[in-house]
Amino acid sequence: MQRITLMGCQIDNLSMEDTLVKVEQFIQSGQPHQHVVVNVDKLVKASRDESLRRIINECALINADGMPVVWASRLLGTPLKERVAGVDLFEALMRRSADKGWRVFLLGAREDVVRAVRDTYLRKYPHLLIAGWRNGYWDGEREEAEVVEQIRASRADLLFVAISSPKKEIFLGRHQAAMQIPFAMGVGGTFDVAIGRVRRAPRWMQQSGLEWLFRFMQEPRRLFRRYFIDDMAFIWLLIKEAARR
């Protein structure tokens, strides 16, 4: 598995199908593996947070989620095969879980949202095995330990964590060994997309690298700072990386 380094973060040079093959190998092994997707926002945060960068680089599987990341890899001479969007990987794995009898645990979002995700996919894939689910809100180490135990006891093969970054990366990095989940994946806002609360950008916008603009148009107040202030640092990081190389 070829792994490149981009602005300090490692990324596996895999297609969607390559990724699905790796996930199946992880599940067959029975050993815990953590997955992460890297987008512009995460590259910027990791450039400022050494502990987050270390957690990302130690993951067993790292995909590029975002066309700007793919374009940057090409510009810097280490081209990635393609973008593997977290929302697309989640859908593909839910479908494959139903086909192969893999047990799934859903963690994150509000109680009504995670229940809606469970119900939506049970209708969509009647043979899907939902090992458990829980909302993404808890308070303190004691309650967090209870969450970890609930997941461990579920004997799930896949864990999908829909809480914000970098909280989900830190949670998985801290507890993956204890939970013993063969494949754990942070999915961010995917649950909202899965049940139709948030619309996905048209395919042409996804392929053109404009999915961020579609999201911004839906939630301008919440996303303005992220896209137009925080993520602007990506351009500076790209210039520095190009100069270094």
Backbone as CSV, one residue per row, in Angstrom:
resi,resn,N_x,N_y,N_z,CA_x,CA_y,CA_z,C_x,C_y,C_z
1,MET,0.853,-1.186,0.000,0.000,0.000,0.000,0.889,1.236,0.000
2,GLN,0.850,1.998,-1.086,1.680,3.188,-1.203,1.102,4.321,-0.364
3,ARG,1.940,4.949,0.432,1.525,6.050,1.297,2.390,7.263,0.981
4,ILE,1.750,8.388,0.656,2.481,9.608,0.372,2.385,10.536,1.579
5,THR,3.247,11.548,1.605,3.196,12.562,2.658,2.848,13.899,2.022
6,LEU,1.830,14.548,2.549,1.359,15.820,2.016,1.198,16.806,3.165
7,MET,2.033,17.828,3.191,1.975,18.862,4.224,2.032,18.273,5.624
8,GLY,2.855,17.248,5.770,3.061,16.635,7.075,2.136,15.482,7.394
9,CYS,1.089,15.311,6.616,0.142,14.214,6.837,0.344,13.115,5.801
10,GLN,0.265,11.884,6.236,0.377,10.754,5.324,-0.998,10.408,4.763
11,ILE,-1.025,9.986,3.493,-2.262,9.623,2.814,-1.995,8.386,1.967
12,ASP,-2.889,7.397,2.046,-2.748,6.186,1.248,-3.249,6.438,-0.168
13,ASN,-2.454,6.021,-1.138,-2.789,6.249,-2.549,-3.672,5.105,-3.047
14,LEU,-4.961,5.185,-2.686,-5.902,4.106,-2.969,-7.143,4.630,-3.679
15,SER,-7.695,3.810,-4.543,-9.009,4.085,-5.125,-10.084,3.624,-4.140
16,MET,-11.339,3.875,-4.479,-12.435,3.399,-3.636,-12.414,1.873,-3.536
17,GLU,-12.231,1.199,-4.664,-12.230,-0.263,-4.639,-11.042,-0.797,-3.846
18,ASP,-9.870,-0.171,-3.992,-8.702,-0.562,-3.190,-9.025,-0.442,-1.702
19,THR,-9.703,0.639,-1.340,-10.048,0.898,0.061,-10.987,-0.169,0.603
20,LEU,-11.985,-0.547,-0.172,-12.932,-1.571,0.260,-12.233,-2.916,0.461
21,VAL,-11.258,-3.222,-0.382,-10.484,-4.457,-0.227,-9.704,-4.424,1.082
22,LYS,-9.087,-3.277,1.398,-8.334,-3.159,2.645,-9.240,-3.302,3.858
23,VAL,-10.430,-2.697,3.806,-11.359,-2.797,4.930,-11.736,-4.258,5.176
24,GLU,-12.002,-4.984,4.108,-12.355,-6.403,4.274,-11.205,-7.181,4.897
25,GLN,-9.988,-6.874,4.517,-8.830,-7.533,5.119,-8.734,-7.206,6.607
26,PHE,-9.009,-5.965,6.973,-8.990,-5.579,8.386,-10.018,-6.385,9.179
27,ILE,-11.225,-6.500,8.630,-12.293,-7.209,9.331,-11.954,-8.684,9.471
28,GLN,-11.385,-9.255,8.450,-10.989,-10.666,8.507,-9.904,-10.903,9.552
29,SER,-9.051,-9.906,9.762,-7.966,-10.052,10.734,-8.473,-10.057,12.172
30,GLY,-9.593,-9.359,12.413,-10.146,-9.268,13.762,-9.411,-8.298,14.675
31,GLN,-8.362,-7.678,14.191,-7.577,-6.735,14.992,-8.081,-5.305,14.768
32,PRO,-7.918,-4.423,15.763,-8.438,-3.052,15.626,-7.641,-2.207,14.629
33,HIS,-8.367,-1.472,13.796,-7.758,-0.571,12.825,-8.560,0.727,12.796
34,GLN,-7.851,1.840,12.731,-8.510,3.144,12.681,-8.356,3.756,11.294
35,HIS,-9.448,4.338,10.793,-9.473,4.998,9.497,-9.668,6.492,9.698
36,VAL,-9.127,7.269,8.780,-9.353,8.709,8.810,-9.359,9.231,7.386
37,VAL,-10.148,10.274,7.140,-10.083,10.976,5.867,-9.397,12.310,6.085
38,VAL,-8.643,12.734,5.090,-7.908,13.997,5.160,-8.477,14.946,4.123
39,ASN,-8.938,16.099,4.585,-9.407,17.147,3.683,-8.636,18.432,3.998
40,VAL,-9.005,19.522,3.346,-8.303,20.786,3.545,-8.338,21.208,5.010
41,ASP,-9.516,21.130,5.622,-9.670,21.554,7.007,-8.770,20.753,7.934
42,LYS,-8.689,19.441,7.692,-7.883,18.599,8.575,-6.389,18.832,8.360
43,LEU,-5.988,19.088,7.119,-4.582,19.402,6.863,-4.172,20.674,7.589
44,VAL,-5.049,21.675,7.571,-4.748,22.937,8.246,-4.663,22.716,9.758
45,LYS,-5.644,22.004,10.321,-5.631,21.757,11.768,-4.414,20.934,12.174
46,ALA,-4.063,19.939,11.365,-2.919,19.086,11.694,-1.603,19.852,11.616
47,SER,-1.547,20.880,10.768,-0.325,21.685,10.672,-0.079,22.477,11.954
48,ARG,-1.149,22.694,12.722,-1.055,23.483,13.956,-1.089,22.625,15.210
49,ASP,-1.447,21.358,15.060,-1.666,20.483,16.212,-0.867,19.197,16.011
50,GLU,0.260,19.115,16.665,1.149,17.961,16.487,0.489,16.654,16.920
51,SER,-0.311,16.692,17.995,-0.957,15.469,18.468,-1.982,14.958,17.464
52,LEU,-2.737,15.870,16.826,-3.687,15.462,15.790,-2.942,14.884,14.596
53,ARG,-1.851,15.520,14.209,-1.055,15.019,13.079,-0.518,13.626,13.383
54,ARG,-0.098,13.386,14.607,0.415,12.070,14.982,-0.695,11.022,14.927
55,ILE,-1.890,11.368,15.413,-3.014,10.437,15.375,-3.353,10.080,13.937
56,ILE,-3.403,11.080,13.054,-3.703,10.829,11.648,-2.670,9.883,11.049
57,ASN,-1.393,10.182,11.251,-0.327,9.409,10.616,-0.211,7.994,11.157
58,GLU,-0.754,7.753,12.346,-0.698,6.417,12.924,-1.895,5.550,12.518
59,CYS,-2.858,6.137,11.809,-4.034,5.365,11.389,-3.644,4.288,10.384
60,ALA,-4.388,3.196,10.407,-4.108,2.075,9.504,-4.507,2.376,8.076
61,LEU,-5.476,3.290,7.897,-5.970,3.610,6.558,-6.320,5.091,6.508
62,ILE,-5.747,5.809,5.541,-5.929,7.256,5.427,-6.330,7.575,3.995
63,ASN,-7.530,8.123,3.802,-8.011,8.484,2.471,-8.039,9.992,2.286
64,ALA,-7.929,10.430,1.043,-8.068,11.841,0.691,-9.529,12.122,0.392
65,ASP,-10.151,12.978,1.203,-11.548,13.364,1.003,-11.568,14.845,0.646
66,GLY,-11.582,15.130,-0.630,-11.571,16.522,-1.074,-10.725,16.668,-2.323
67,MET,-11.313,17.195,-3.387,-10.568,17.373,-4.623,-9.372,18.306,-4.459
68,PRO,-9.433,19.368,-3.642,-8.232,20.194,-3.473,-7.028,19.402,-2.968
69,VAL,-7.266,18.383,-2.128,-6.168,17.541,-1.645,-5.572,16.739,-2.795
70,VAL,-6.438,16.190,-3.653,-5.967,15.435,-4.821,-5.194,16.350,-5.763
71,TRP,-5.736,17.551,-6.018,-5.047,18.501,-6.899,-3.688,18.892,-6.323
72,ALA,-3.628,19.102,-5.012,-2.361,19.474,-4.374,-1.336,18.348,-4.534
73,SER,-1.779,17.106,-4.407,-0.860,15.969,-4.555,-0.281,15.931,-5.969
74,ARG,-1.094,16.249,-6.956,-0.620,16.261,-8.347,0.353,17.408,-8.573
75,LEU,0.027,18.570,-8.036,0.885,19.736,-8.189,2.256,19.494,-7.577
76,LEU,2.276,18.739,-6.475,3.526,18.504,-5.759,4.275,17.265,-6.257
77,GLY,3.740,16.616,-7.285,4.468,15.516,-7.910,4.260,14.147,-7.291
78,THR,3.276,14.030,-6.393,2.961,12.717,-5.798,1.462,12.467,-5.976
79,PRO,1.019,12.253,-7.210,-0.424,12.224,-7.500,-1.173,11.072,-6.844
80,LEU,-2.274,11.409,-6.188,-3.180,10.406,-5.637,-4.099,9.885,-6.740
81,LYS,-4.513,8.622,-6.624,-5.366,8.012,-7.641,-6.686,8.746,-7.782
82,GLU,-7.345,8.982,-6.644,-8.651,9.624,-6.691,-9.070,10.049,-5.292
83,ARG,-10.103,10.836,-5.254,-10.732,11.206,-3.998,-11.596,10.038,-3.516
84,VAL,-11.506,9.723,-2.225,-12.390,8.726,-1.620,-13.180,9.447,-0.534
85,ALA,-14.339,9.953,-0.902,-15.147,10.755,0.016,-15.699,9.889,1.146
86,GLY,-15.663,10.444,2.357,-16.161,9.699,3.509,-17.608,9.286,3.366
87,VAL,-18.448,10.166,2.822,-19.863,9.841,2.686,-20.068,8.705,1.683
88,ASP,-19.262,8.655,0.622,-19.360,7.569,-0.357,-18.851,6.256,0.230
89,LEU,-17.765,6.337,0.998,-17.231,5.125,1.623,-18.205,4.568,2.653
90,PHE,-18.848,5.441,3.423,-19.851,5.005,4.393,-20.982,4.242,3.697
91,GLU,-21.497,4.797,2.616,-22.591,4.141,1.887,-22.138,2.789,1.349
92,ALA,-20.947,2.735,0.767,-20.444,1.478,0.208,-20.255,0.422,1.298
93,LEU,-19.792,0.851,2.472,-19.563,-0.108,3.553,-20.865,-0.581,4.191
94,MET,-21.867,0.269,4.262,-23.166,-0.177,4.769,-23.768,-1.229,3.841
95,ARG,-23.651,-1.002,2.548,-24.155,-1.970,1.575,-23.375,-3.293,1.670
96,ARG,-22.049,-3.192,1.780,-21.234,-4.403,1.853,-21.440,-5.121,3.184
97,SER,-21.694,-4.388,4.245,-21.971,-5.010,5.551,-23.225,-5.864,5.483
98,ALA,-24.259,-5.341,4.814,-25.495,-6.109,4.659,-25.250,-7.379,3.853
99,ASP,-24.419,-7.293,2.825,-24.133,-8.451,1.972,-23.309,-9.505,2.684
100,LYS,-22.373,-9.073,3.539,-21.420,-10.004,4.138,-21.728,-10.346,5.594
101,GLY,-22.775,-9.747,6.156,-23.131,-10.060,7.530,-22.244,-9.393,8.565
102,TRP,-21.581,-8.290,8.213,-20.767,-7.562,9.177,-21.667,-6.788,10.144
103,ARG,-21.249,-6.729,11.391,-21.999,-6.029,12.431,-21.540,-4.570,12.514
104,VAL,-22.510,-3.646,12.573,-22.242,-2.214,12.505,-22.685,-1.518,13.792
105,PHE,-21.850,-0.598,14.281,-22.218,0.261,15.414,-22.214,1.706,14.928
106,LEU,-23.287,2.445,15.258,-23.440,3.839,14.871,-23.306,4.726,16.108
107,LEU,-22.330,5.636,16.095,-22.080,6.515,17.242,-22.017,7.956,16.761
108,GLY,-22.822,8.818,17.388,-22.689,10.234,17.089,-23.982,10.919,16.736
109,ALA,-23.911,12.246,16.646,-25.047,13.124,16.324,-26.071,13.099,17.460
110,ARG,-27.215,13.760,17.242,-28.290,13.746,18.234,-28.992,12.391,18.223
111,GLU,-29.717,12.105,19.298,-30.409,10.820,19.426,-31.380,10.590,18.273
112,ASP,-32.139,11.632,17.900,-33.104,11.445,16.818,-32.419,11.203,15.484
113,VAL,-31.245,11.791,15.280,-30.519,11.618,14.021,-29.947,10.213,13.912
114,VAL,-29.275,9.738,14.957,-28.667,8.404,14.875,-29.741,7.321,14.772
115,ARG,-30.881,7.521,15.429,-31.979,6.565,15.281,-32.531,6.575,13.854
116,ALA,-32.605,7.765,13.266,-33.091,7.875,11.891,-32.134,7.189,10.914
117,VAL,-30.829,7.301,11.167,-29.850,6.599,10.326,-30.048,5.094,10.440
118,ARG,-30.190,4.624,11.674,-30.433,3.190,11.876,-31.667,2.734,11.114
119,ASP,-32.775,3.443,11.264,-34.031,3.043,10.627,-33.941,3.127,9.106
120,THR,-33.271,4.170,8.611,-33.135,4.347,7.160,-32.406,3.175,6.528
121,TYR,-31.312,2.752,7.147,-30.506,1.685,6.542,-31.091,0.295,6.785
122,LEU,-31.852,0.133,7.849,-32.547,-1.143,8.029,-33.649,-1.322,6.986
123,ARG,-34.277,-0.208,6.598,-35.263,-0.283,5.509,-34.574,-0.537,4.174
124,LYS,-33.442,0.108,4.008,-32.714,0.006,2.736,-32.071,-1.365,2.570
125,TYR,-31.524,-1.876,3.661,-30.844,-3.182,3.638,-31.407,-4.037,4.777
126,PRO,-32.481,-4.766,4.537,-33.150,-5.520,5.607,-32.248,-6.529,6.326
127,HIS,-31.186,-6.980,5.674,-30.300,-7.970,6.297,-29.145,-7.329,7.064
128,LEU,-29.115,-6.003,7.111,-28.043,-5.317,7.818,-28.118,-5.607,9.317
129,LEU,-26.966,-5.888,9.923,-26.909,-6.181,11.360,-26.406,-4.941,12.109
130,ILE,-27.300,-4.249,12.790,-26.927,-3.096,13.613,-26.621,-3.609,15.015
131,ALA,-25.336,-3.604,15.369,-24.919,-4.137,16.669,-25.243,-3.184,17.803
132,GLY,-25.395,-1.885,17.489,-25.714,-0.902,18.518,-25.659,0.500,17.955
133,TRP,-26.147,1.438,18.740,-26.116,2.852,18.343,-26.178,3.707,19.599
134,ARG,-25.671,4.923,19.470,-25.687,5.852,20.593,-25.460,7.251,20.063
135,ASN,-26.049,8.246,20.754,-25.812,9.629,20.347,-24.373,10.039,20.670
136,GLY,-23.951,11.191,20.185,-22.563,11.609,20.325,-22.290,12.557,21.466
137,TYR,-23.145,12.544,22.494,-22.994,13.484,23.603,-22.775,12.730,24.913
138,TRP,-21.666,13.025,25.569,-21.409,12.478,26.897,-20.553,13.464,27.667
139,ASP,-20.527,13.298,28.972,-19.874,14.278,29.831,-18.897,13.580,30.763
140,GLY,-17.633,13.891,30.614,-16.626,13.392,31.543,-16.091,12.016,31.196
141,GLU,-15.000,11.657,31.866,-14.307,10.404,31.584,-15.135,9.179,31.955
142,ARG,-15.933,9.295,33.046,-16.722,8.140,33.467,-17.749,7.749,32.410
143,GLU,-18.460,8.738,31.888,-19.459,8.435,30.868,-18.784,7.999,29.570
144,GLU,-17.632,8.569,29.260,-16.901,8.140,28.066,-16.488,6.679,28.193
145,ALA,-16.091,6.272,29.382,-15.731,4.869,29.605,-16.932,3.955,29.390
146,GLU,-18.125,4.426,29.757,-19.338,3.637,29.530,-19.620,3.489,28.035
147,VAL,-19.360,4.551,27.262,-19.529,4.485,25.813,-18.576,3.445,25.222
148,VAL,-17.327,3.492,25.652,-16.324,2.545,25.168,-16.747,1.111,25.471
149,GLU,-17.249,0.873,26.682,-17.663,-0.477,27.061,-18.867,-0.939,26.248
150,GLN,-19.811,-0.033,25.994,-20.976,-0.386,25.173,-20.543,-0.827,23.775
151,ILE,-19.590,-0.115,23.211,-19.111,-0.459,21.873,-18.356,-1.786,21.902
152,ARG,-17.495,-1.959,22.893,-16.738,-3.210,22.995,-17.669,-4.406,23.130
153,ALA,-18.692,-4.263,23.984,-19.623,-5.363,24.232,-20.492,-5.698,23.016
154,SER,-20.611,-4.764,22.085,-21.454,-4.999,20.914,-20.833,-5.997,19.933
155,ARG,-19.523,-6.180,20.031,-18.781,-7.060,19.115,-18.988,-6.655,17.650
156,ALA,-19.041,-5.360,17.428,-19.223,-4.849,16.069,-17.957,-5.064,15.244
157,ASP,-18.149,-5.191,13.934,-17.030,-5.267,13.001,-16.631,-3.882,12.512
158,LEU,-17.624,-2.997,12.401,-17.373,-1.635,11.937,-18.015,-0.643,12.899
159,LEU,-17.283,0.423,13.187,-17.776,1.515,14.025,-17.717,2.803,13.220
160,PHE,-18.857,3.492,13.096,-18.915,4.777,12.407,-19.158,5.867,13.446
161,VAL,-18.254,6.841,13.513,-18.290,7.867,14.550,-18.602,9.218,13.917
162,ALA,-19.803,9.732,14.184,-20.252,11.002,13.591,-20.199,12.111,14.630
163,ILE,-18.996,12.444,15.061,-18.784,13.596,15.925,-17.714,14.470,15.274
164,SER,-17.572,15.688,15.734,-16.730,16.661,15.048,-15.246,16.352,15.220
165,SER,-14.454,16.908,14.285,-12.994,16.830,14.393,-12.496,17.980,15.279
166,PRO,-11.430,17.785,16.042,-10.635,16.557,16.124,-11.110,15.604,17.224
167,LYS,-12.317,15.845,17.782,-12.793,15.018,18.888,-12.887,13.554,18.484
168,LYS,-13.382,13.280,17.268,-13.538,11.877,16.888,-12.192,11.187,16.699
169,GLU,-11.206,11.904,16.127,-9.884,11.305,15.949,-9.240,11.008,17.297
170,ILE,-9.401,11.936,18.237,-8.833,11.739,19.571,-9.525,10.586,20.287
171,PHE,-10.859,10.524,20.188,-11.612,9.438,20.821,-11.155,8.080,20.292
172,LEU,-11.065,7.966,18.977,-10.657,6.684,18.395,-9.210,6.363,18.723
173,GLY,-8.340,7.365,18.639,-6.944,7.123,18.961,-6.743,6.670,20.397
174,ARG,-7.578,7.171,21.296,-7.456,6.851,22.717,-8.051,5.491,23.067
175,HIS,-9.127,5.095,22.377,-9.905,3.938,22.836,-9.999,2.768,21.849
176,GLN,-9.416,2.899,20.668,-9.583,1.841,19.680,-9.072,0.494,20.180
177,ALA,-7.947,0.488,20.868,-7.397,-0.775,21.371,-8.355,-1.432,22.366
178,ALA,-9.007,-0.631,23.209,-9.934,-1.178,24.198,-11.233,-1.655,23.557
179,MET,-11.702,-0.940,22.545,-12.978,-1.300,21.913,-12.852,-2.530,21.034
180,GLN,-11.641,-2.762,20.492,-11.374,-3.946,19.676,-12.301,-4.038,18.454
181,ILE,-12.482,-2.918,17.780,-13.294,-2.885,16.565,-12.356,-3.023,15.361
182,PRO,-12.562,-4.022,14.499,-11.652,-4.209,13.365,-11.538,-3.000,12.441
183,PHE,-12.632,-2.229,12.285,-12.552,-1.046,11.429,-13.384,0.070,12.038
184,ALA,-12.713,1.135,12.456,-13.388,2.296,13.048,-13.143,3.503,12.163
185,MET,-14.218,4.221,11.840,-14.147,5.310,10.870,-14.911,6.527,11.387
186,GLY,-14.275,7.681,11.363,-14.971,8.925,11.651,-15.697,9.410,10.411
187,VAL,-16.962,9.769,10.550,-17.769,10.125,9.374,-18.318,11.545,9.426
188,GLY,-17.943,12.334,10.437,-18.335,13.743,10.467,-19.832,13.952,10.323
189,GLY,-20.234,14.760,9.318,-21.644,15.065,9.099,-22.363,14.100,8.180
190,THR,-21.786,12.926,7.945,-22.377,11.957,7.011,-23.774,11.512,7.431
191,PHE,-24.020,11.406,8.743,-25.346,10.957,9.193,-26.436,11.907,8.693
192,ASP,-26.165,13.214,8.731,-27.153,14.192,8.267,-27.416,14.036,6.776
193,VAL,-26.375,13.740,6.007,-26.540,13.512,4.571,-27.318,12.224,4.333
194,ALA,-26.999,11.196,5.108,-27.610,9.874,4.909,-29.122,9.897,5.074
195,ILE,-29.633,10.751,5.960,-31.080,10.782,6.189,-31.751,11.964,5.493
196,GLY,-30.982,12.709,4.694,-31.559,13.781,3.899,-31.711,15.109,4.606
197,ARG,-31.165,15.255,5.816,-31.232,16.545,6.510,-30.324,17.571,5.836
198,VAL,-29.237,17.108,5.246,-28.317,17.962,4.490,-28.198,17.376,3.088
199,ARG,-28.383,18.215,2.076,-28.305,17.735,0.698,-26.863,17.646,0.234
200,ARG,-26.584,16.633,-0.560,-25.258,16.466,-1.166,-25.171,17.324,-2.423
201,ALA,-23.994,17.853,-2.680,-23.776,18.658,-3.880,-23.982,17.820,-5.133
202,PRO,-24.438,18.426,-6.233,-24.544,17.698,-7.500,-23.193,17.103,-7.891
203,ARG,-23.235,16.031,-8.668,-22.010,15.328,-9.038,-20.992,16.256,-9.699
204,TRP,-21.466,17.167,-10.556,-20.521,18.031,-11.266,-19.775,18.956,-10.305
205,MET,-20.447,19.360,-9.211,-19.785,20.201,-8.223,-18.772,19.389,-7.418
206,GLN,-19.109,18.126,-7.122,-18.163,17.262,-6.427,-16.897,17.083,-7.250
207,GLN,-17.073,16.802,-8.535,-15.932,16.540,-9.410,-15.132,17.800,-9.710
208,SER,-15.783,18.954,-9.603,-15.103,20.219,-9.871,-14.449,20.813,-8.635
209,GLY,-14.571,20.133,-7.510,-13.988,20.657,-6.277,-14.792,21.763,-5.650
210,LEU,-16.083,21.846,-5.981,-16.928,22.929,-5.474,-17.957,22.452,-4.446
211,GLU,-17.767,21.253,-3.932,-18.724,20.751,-2.943,-18.747,21.648,-1.706
212,TRP,-17.604,22.213,-1.363,-17.542,23.112,-0.214,-18.465,24.324,-0.418
213,LEU,-18.551,24.823,-1.650,-19.390,25.978,-1.937,-20.866,25.625,-1.764
214,PHE,-21.238,24.428,-2.188,-22.612,23.970,-2.021,-22.960,23.871,-0.539
215,ARG,-22.050,23.339,0.263,-22.273,23.233,1.704,-22.367,24.613,2.344
216,PHE,-21.480,25.515,1.906,-21.499,26.871,2.454,-22.832,27.558,2.169
217,MET,-23.385,27.364,0.980,-24.654,27.981,0.616,-25.795,27.469,1.481
218,GLN,-25.676,26.254,2.009,-26.712,25.708,2.880,-26.576,26.211,4.321
219,GLU,-25.329,26.417,4.776,-25.098,26.844,6.156,-24.058,27.961,6.194
220,PRO,-24.352,29.129,5.606,-23.330,30.186,5.496,-22.828,30.709,6.832
221,ARG,-23.691,30.886,7.795,-23.260,31.452,9.075,-22.320,30.496,9.812
222,ARG,-22.637,29.211,9.776,-21.818,28.238,10.499,-20.476,27.985,9.814
223,LEU,-20.455,28.040,8.491,-19.275,27.613,7.752,-18.399,28.752,7.237
224,PHE,-18.842,30.004,7.420,-18.068,31.117,6.871,-16.633,31.134,7.415
225,ARG,-16.498,31.061,8.729,-15.152,31.144,9.317,-14.278,29.993,8.843
226,ARG,-14.844,28.777,8.799,-14.051,27.618,8.394,-13.512,27.785,6.980
227,TYR,-14.389,28.134,6.036,-13.982,28.151,4.627,-13.219,29.409,4.223
228,PHE,-13.580,30.546,4.789,-13.021,31.795,4.302,-11.960,32.403,5.214
229,ILE,-11.754,31.800,6.374,-10.698,32.289,7.261,-9.725,31.153,7.590
230,ASP,-10.237,30.122,8.282,-9.361,29.043,8.735,-8.718,28.293,7.572
231,ASP,-9.532,27.904,6.565,-9.011,27.060,5.489,-8.158,27.820,4.484
232,MET,-8.141,29.145,4.547,-7.278,29.911,3.646,-5.800,29.619,3.913
233,ALA,-5.519,29.123,5.108,-4.136,28.756,5.436,-3.635,27.623,4.547
234,PHE,-4.546,26.861,3.943,-4.155,25.764,3.057,-3.322,26.271,1.887
235,ILE,-3.685,27.419,1.351,-2.955,27.979,0.206,-1.520,28.279,0.606
236,TRP,-1.334,28.856,1.787,0.004,29.161,2.271,0.792,27.883,2.524
237,LEU,0.139,26.868,3.076,0.818,25.588,3.297,1.265,24.968,1.974
238,LEU,0.399,25.072,0.955,0.731,24.521,-0.357,1.926,25.244,-0.974
239,ILE,1.953,26.576,-0.851,3.080,27.355,-1.381,4.383,26.951,-0.669
240,LYS,4.344,26.840,0.647,5.548,26.467,1.394,6.011,25.066,1.028
241,GLU,5.051,24.132,0.866,5.423,22.746,0.513,6.033,22.700,-0.890
242,ALA,5.463,23.452,-1.822,5.993,23.497,-3.184,7.417,24.067,-3.182
243,ALA,7.634,25.115,-2.399,8.969,25.729,-2.320,9.975,24.770,-1.691
244,ARG,9.556,24.051,-0.660,10.443,23.100,-0.003,10.858,21.989,-0.948
245,ARG,9.901,21.507,-1.754,10.201,20.396,-2.658,11.020,20.863,-3.857
